[in-house]
Structures are given as C-alpha cells and as structure tokens.
C-alpha cells in the first residue's frame, strides 16, 4: 500500500487483478469412489455373515478370537458401516 492510499482502494484493485487471469470458482461434483460397494462387500465378507451376530452374543471370548464383546463389536461394526456407506 502506498502512502495516501486507503485500504478499500487496495482491496478493490486486488479484486480487479486476478492472478494468472483465471477466475475464482468453487469445486463442484463428487469424486469417483476408489472402491465400489461390491469391492467392500467382498473384502469384508467375513463380517457380513450370520455367524458374526451369534459370536457377538456368546459369553465365551474364544468364539470372538479372544476379543471382549466391545472389541468384537467395534471390529465388526466399522467394516459393515463402510459397506453400507458405499451403497448409499
């Protein structure tokens, strides 16, 4: 800013001069997903069976690979949610 110039004049000049002569715009659209719902369903096939629900209810941790009920729930829920999100 030069002596005697007001801030509003400098701001106006900056609006008139755009770098590279390009216009400013926002991004539009949605990126293409890297994995489809079918890809995720195949990758998480072990978590989509009825046995998974049964193992979550059983009191014995051996059926859950030594995981507590909460640990097993978290291990199962996140892959299932990823498959659901990919479809919707």
Secondary structure, 3 states (H helix, E strand, C coil): CCCCCCHHHHHHHHHHCCHHHCCCCCCCCCCCCCCCHHHHHHHCHHHHCHHHHHHHHCCCHHHHCCCCHHHHHHHHHHHHHHHHHHHC
